[in-house]
Structure formats: structure tokens, C-alpha cells
């Protein structure tokens, strides 16, 4: 066991921020700051571009993922020409692989290198603000974002408020209740083993067991899905607030508590331990937690944590490796209420190192200013990269352009021809009966407890991550882990989250 724990410690450093879908940033020394980072695409304005708009200068976007051949060509030709003609702007891109994205973002921003616009997880916004990695943009929105506000209302934008100032744009505007409480499964394999639904943890265990027997080439689940499991095991709705997954608030009582000390967490850990003992979880689910999406897309895994629409986001990538694959998203405990909160999602930020903050806002506004611009940024050139058939998008190439999930907007969103009318109807009405979380709009300011967070993080990485994944014995390790969590200051941290949350609720009541 000691040997296994040592190997675990080497592998789980990046899994702390598993709630938000983007990893906890690592700190790096300033001596690395001048290193050339990622793939830089410094586009040239094509000779055919006309002076259709006042020159707005140029911006540099820091962007996750690898640059593809067609995306590069697009950025340097059709895209460069259109953006320059429309708003007089030149757009440069720095592409950084996913496994390096947050670490290198820290390096560049600490070195004050030029980045005009970047993406991160909304749940990280308070950390971003406290590290002075984003500047207030309320005035920029008012001056340069009026087209955006027509399809991204202020009620959405206010999800980027910290201490009364807007520091980021919550850019994905679509169905969001039960975010990260769903599970995306290989529907073709589910059917093949004689099952037709997933509603409980027992269903998941049965699915994994049968798939292991009938499809030995499959590698099991891609993810321990602790958040969907938490939904199932919680007695009342727990909504994550604060930083990372340290704390949750009980929607029924308004009480903030330590997630790792909750009864729901204990049940999640015990279920996952049984999965591990049964040979259904591989070690990599713990040691390489943040690679869960990449695993799923290999076509060799059974399920991954999801939000509504994820099955459509990743189906093309999965089918490149498993052409007959089908995906479907299920919510555990479907009889329970779904809540809308700002505990997850995407955010676009303009850092203090921006050389052209006005241009960055003009670019965001340009994407949202018309359905044509939105489609152009996400799907490419109509007739070359995609076509519209009866209101559905048909991709003519397998190239990806700007991520749809990063800019998703229900006013413009399109589905492809493989998506059933039933699926679209479910998607469009997903939030119809959802409840608004009492924590909607709450963003925790961690400045006064930053040192506590560091200590708590160390304990969660070393002790609770393996417990959560079922990697080590719950009975043998849980009590010691809780003792370390107490020593790290979790009670003081919970009290500070509770204090800020109570103030938040009081301010909402006072504004009625």
C-alpha cells in the first residue's frame, strides 16, 4: 500500500480542481517566464482585406488545445480578412496543449507577458481576481459589448461579479441545471449488454461488470464521477461554493459544510472503493484524474462526468476511434430536483497584461453580434467547412474551430443532422422545472484564507483524492485524513465561507 500511495502522489497533483473541469494552477518560478510557450499563430491581414472598419489594432488570445492545419489556414485567411474588414482587428493566437494550459498561463501572467484574452473555469474566478490575473471589465462591456448583451443578458454577465465588479464574462449561455451531475455513457455498449437506462450507482456497477465480461477490449469507466454520485447519495441538495470542492452549502438550511466530512462524500468514497475492489476502476482514474475526457475520447471507456450536451460535444472525437459508438447522457436520481447555480461553466477574462483590452472586448462582441459571425467562428466557412440543411449544421470537414462550448449561446446554437428532435426538445426544455440555487451569483473571495487553502489543498491531494476514488481503504484512512483536514484549518475556512455567504444572502434580500 505504501508503494501505491507513493505512485499516487506523483500523479494526482493536477486533480485538485476536479469540480470545475479545469485543473488547479501550479505555481512556477520566474526563471521560466521567458520560455517560448505553445504554438503562436501571428496572423497577417490578407492583402485582399479592405479598410472596412477603423483600425482597432491587434489582440493576442491564449487558447487551450492544439492548432490544426485547417484552423491555422482559416485564422490566416478567411478569418483574418473578415475580422479585419468588420472591426479593423488583427487576432493572434497562442495555442497551448491542455495538459500545460493552466501552468503556463500562470507563468505568462506572472511575467506580465502580453495576453489580451483567455479562458478559464468560472469557479476559479475569485482565485483569478485575487492573483490579479483579470481586470474589471464593466466599463468595457458597456462601451464595446452592446451587441453581446442582446444575446448574453446582464443576469448571465453578473455571474462574473467579484466584490461588486465584473471581472469575467460567463460565456456559455444554455441549459445548466444539474451541471456536472450527469454521466455520459457509451449507449451502444449499454444496449449491447441488455440495459436501457442509468439512474443509480447500482446501474453503473452492473453496466461496468457486464461490459467487462462481454467487451474485454474496453478499459472500464474513464472517470470516478464523484459529483453525479454525490447528487445520488445526498439527502438534501448540496451546492458547491467557495474554492475548489472544499465546501458545499445545504440548499434547505443555508449551512455551509466541509464536503469531505459530509455523509454524501463518505458514501461516494465507499461506493468507489467497491468499484475498485471489483476490478472495475483502473489506477489511472486516480493517478491521472484530469485526463478523464481524453480517455473517454479514445473510444475505449464506458463513461465520464457530464453536463447537458456533452455527448454531442465529444461524439465526433469518440467516433474517430470507435466509428460505431453512440453516446447518451443520464442524470442519476432523476426524481430529485435540478438546481441552477454558478458553481461551474466557462469564463472569459482580460488580464492586466492586456495591451489592447478594448480590442479584446470588441472581439467577444463581434462573435455574439450576429448568428453569421457566431457560426463563422465556430464552424468556419459556409459551403467549405459546413453547410446548413433545414436549420441543422452539416460539417463538411472534421476540423474544429473556436470551441462551441466556450461560446455556447442558446440564441444561436445549432445541432447536426444526427441529433433527434426528441434530444433537441429535451435539451431546450432541460431547465424548465429547475430551481434557482440560493448560491446563484455567489463568488467567494478567498484572499483572507489563501494560506489555509494551500494547506487544505495539500491534504486533499495527498489524502482525500485516493479515498474519493476508492484507491485506498475508506475504513483505514478516512479518520486520519479528517484529522489532517482539521489541522489544516478547514473549520476556519468553512466559517469564512459561511460569513461571506450570509452577507451575500442578506445583500440579495436587501436589494428586493
C-alpha positions, -999 to 999 in steps of 0.1 A, spaced: 0 0 0 28 24 8 42 18 -27 8 25 -43 4 57 -23 38 69 -34 29 64 -70 -4 81 -64 13 112 -50 33 116 -82 1 115 -103 -26 134 -86 -11 169 -82 -33 182 -110 -66 167 -99 -75 191 -71 -98 213 -92 -119 184 -105 -151 202 -98 -147 228 -125 -133 208 -153 -101 228 -153 -71 220 -131 -58 239 -102 -30 261 -114 6 252 -105 30 278 -94 62 282 -114 94 301 -108 100 333 -126 131 319 -143 108 300 -167 88 331 -176 107 339 -208 103 304 -222 85 303 -256 51 288 -248 27 269 -270 22 274 -307 19 310 -318 -2 320 -347 6 355 -356 -19 361 -384 -12 385 -412 -40 407 -426 -46 393 -461 -38 416 -490 -75 413 -500 -87 428 -468 -103 462 -471 -103 491 -448 -139 484 -438 -136 495 -402 -114 518 -382 -81 501 -373 -86 485 -338 -50 472 -335 -43 436 -326 -50 412 -298 -34 380 -285 -56 352 -273 -43 325 -251 -61 293 -261 -62 257 -249 -56 228 -273 -36 220 -304 -37 241 -336 -49 220 -365 -39 226 -402 -73 239 -413 -78 260 -382 -44 276 -389 -52 282 -425 -86 297 -415 -71 320 -390 -46 334 -415 -70 337 -445 -108 339 -442 -110 347 -405 -83 373 -406 -99 390 -436 -134 391 -421 -125 402 -386 -103 430 -401 -130 441 -425 -157 440 -398 -140 456 -369 -104 465 -380 -88 440 -357 -59 416 -361 -61 384 -340 -31 364 -329 -34 331 -311 -12 312 -287 -22 275 -286 -12 256 -256 -18 218 -251 -44 210 -224 -20 194 -200 1 225 -199 -26 252 -202 -31 264 -166 6 260 -156 18 281 -185 -10 306 -181 4 312 -146 39 317 -160 29 341 -187 6 362 -165 32 363 -136 58 376 -162 33 402 -174 36 388 -210 10 401 -234 -23 382 -233 -54 402 -242 -79 374 -237 -80 340 -221 -104 313 -209 -108 296 -176 -134 279 -154 -159 302 -138 -154 286 -104 -118 298 -105 -127 335 -109 -121 345 -73 -87 330 -74 -80 347 -107 -91 381 -92 -70 377 -60 -39 368 -81 -46 400 -101 -49 379 -133 -81 397 -145 -91 433 -146 -125 448 -141 -144 450 -174 -178 465 -166 -170 498 -184 -156 479 -214 -188 458 -216 -209 490 -215 -189 507 -242 -180 479 -265 -203 449 -256 -238 461 -265 -243 436 -293 -232 408 -269 -257 420 -243 -286 413 -267 -279 376 -265 -259 373 -233 -281 392 -207 -268 410 -177 -283 383 -155 -257 360 -171 -229 385 -171 -234 392 -133 -221 356 -127 -187 373 -132 -191 397 -103 -165 397 -75 -167 423 -48 -193 442 -69 -171 444 -101 -174 423 -132 -141 405 -138 -151 379 -163 -177 371 -189 -196 338 -182 -196 329 -218 -216 297 -221 -254 305 -220 -275 275 -223 -293 248 -202 -272 245 -170 -292 229 -142 -276 199 -126 -242 210 -141 -216 182 -137 -242 160 -120 -247 139 -152 -229 110 -167 -222 105 -204 -221 68 -213 -214 45 -242 -250 40 -252 -242 14 -278 -224 -8 -252 -252 -2 -227 -277 -16 -252 -254 -45 -261 -253 -57 -225 -290 -56 -223 -296 -24 -203 -317 6 -213 -310 33 -186 -287 45 -159 -303 60 -128 -284 47 -98 -249 38 -87 -260 1 -88 -269 6 -125 -234 19 -131 -218 -11 -113 -240 -35 -133 -231 -18 -166 -193 -19 -159 -195 -55 -147 -214 -67 -178 -192 -47 -202 -161 -61 -186 -174 -96 -193 -187 -91 -228 -163 -64 -241 -129 -73 -227 -112 -49 -250 -129 -20 -232 -110 -4 -202 -139 3 -180 -150 38 -168 -130 69 -177 -140 87 -146 -150 81 -109 -178 107 -114 -179 118 -77 -202 147 -84 -230 127 -101 -226 102 -73 -228 130 -47 -262 140 -62 -275 105 -57 -262 100 -22 -271 134 -7 -302 137 14 -307 174 6 -293 194 -23 -257 203 -18 -243 230 -39 -205 236 -42 -194 271 -32 -161 285 -22 -129 275 -39 -124 240 -54 -145 213 -39 -137 220 -2 -172 233 8 -208 229 0 -240 246 11 -272 228 20 -299 244 0 -325 235 26 -308 251 56 -282 275 42 -255 259 62 -220 256 47 -201 225 55 -169 206 46 -176 184 16 -151 158 26 -168 155 60 -203 151 46 -222 119 47 -226 121 9 -189 121 4 -184 91 27 -210 71 7 -193 82 -26 -159 70 -13 -173 37 -2 -191 30 -35 -159 39 -54 -139 16 -32 -162 -13 -40 -158 -4 -77 -120 -5 -73 -121 -38 -54 -142 -54 -81 -116 -45 -107 -139 -20 -124 -117 11 -118 -82 13 -131 -54 31 -111 -52 58 -138 -86 72 -128 -69 84 -96 -33 90 -107 -43 108 -139 -77 121 -130 -77 152 -152 -72 131 -183 -107 117 -180 -121 134 -211 -91 124 -231 -96 88 -220 -133 88 -230 -125 101 -264 -102 71 -272 -134 51 -276 -122 25 -251 -140 37 -220 -176 35 -207 -185 68 -191 -174 102 -180 -189 130 -159 -210 154 -180 -232 184 -182 -262 186 -206 -250 184 -242 -216 168 -235 -225 138 -255 -228 159 -286 -196 178 -279 -174 147 -279 -192 123 -302 -171 131 -332 -138 126 -313 -151 93 -299 -162 81 -333 -128 88 -348 -116 59 -327 -148 39 -324 -169 45 -355 -200 27 -342 -200 44 -308 -232 61 -295 -233 84 -265 -261 93 -242 -262 115 -211 -281 104 -180 -287 121 -147 -286 99 -115 -316 102 -92 -338 118 -120 -366 122 -95 -346 148 -75 -347 185 -82 -322 201 -105 -306 234 -94 -291 262 -115 -260 277 -99 -228 294 -109 -206 267 -95 -193 257 -129 -191 269 -165 -168 290 -186 -154 325 -182 -135 348 -205 -110 372 -188 -90 402 -198 -58 403 -177 -39 434 -166 -11 425 -191 -35 431 -220 -21 456 -245 -55 460 -262 -83 455 -237 -107 474 -259 -99 451 -289 -105 420 -267 -139 432 -258 -147 442 -294 -137 407 -305 -160 390 -280 -188 414 -290 -181 406 -327 -187 368 -321 -220 374 -305 -231 403 -327 -249 380 -353 -257 344 -359 -235 346 -390 -204 357 -370 -211 330 -344 -213 303 -370 -183 316 -388 -161 315 -356 -173 280 -346 -179 262 -378 -157 280 -404 -167 290 -439 -202 281 -450 -200 259 -481 -164 249 -474 -163 238 -438 -201 233 -431 -235 237 -447 -270 243 -433 -297 218 -441 -331 226 -427 -317 245 -399 -292 218 -390 -254 221 -394 -237 196 -415 -199 197 -411 -180 191 -444 -147 186 -426 -138 171 -393 -119 203 -383 -127 222 -351 -125 259 -350 -133 280 -319 -148 257 -292 -186 258 -293 -188 251 -256 -167 281 -248 -191 305 -266 -223 284 -264 -254 306 -267 -289 292 -268 -300 320 -291 -276 308 -319 -269 272 -311 -272 246 -339 -275 209 -339 -263 185 -365 -285 161 -385 -276 131 -363 -294 147 -333 -330 136 -329 -359 160 -325 -365 143 -291 -330 152 -280 -333 188 -290 -367 191 -272 -352 176 -240 -322 200 -243 -343 231 -249 -366 223 -220 -340 210 -196 -342 239 -173 -380 243 -174 -386 228 -139 -352 236 -124 -348 256 -92 -325 285 -88 -298 279 -62 -297 303 -33 -260 305 -42 -266 317 -77 -243 346 -82 -221 340 -52 -184 341 -58 -161 335 -28 -133 359 -21 -105 337 -8 -80 365 -1 -82 362 37 -78 324 38 -53 319 10 -28 302 33 -55 279 47 -64 270 11 -29 260 4 -27 237 35 -62 222 28 -52 216 -8 -21 196 3 -44 173 24 -70 169 -3 -43 159 -28 -24 135 -5 -53 120 15 -87 127 1 -81 122 -36 -73 85 -32 -101 80 -7 -126 97 -31 -115 74 -59 -117 42 -39 -80 38 -44 -73 32 -7 -94 17 21 -120 42 34 -121 25 68 -83 25 72 -76 61 60 -107 83 64 -103 92 101 -67 102 98 -75 122 67 -102 142 85 -78 148 114 -52 163 89 -80 184 74 -89 198 108 -53 206 114 -50 224 81 -78 248 91 -109 235 74 -132 247 102 -119 283 100 -122 281 62 -158 269 64 -166 297 88 -153 323 64 -173 309 35 -204 309 57 -198 345 67 -194 357 31 -224 336 20 -246 350 48 -236 385 37 -244 376 1 -279 364 11 -285 395 32 -275 418 3 -298 399 -21 -327 403 4 -319 440 8 -320 446 -29 -355 432 -33 
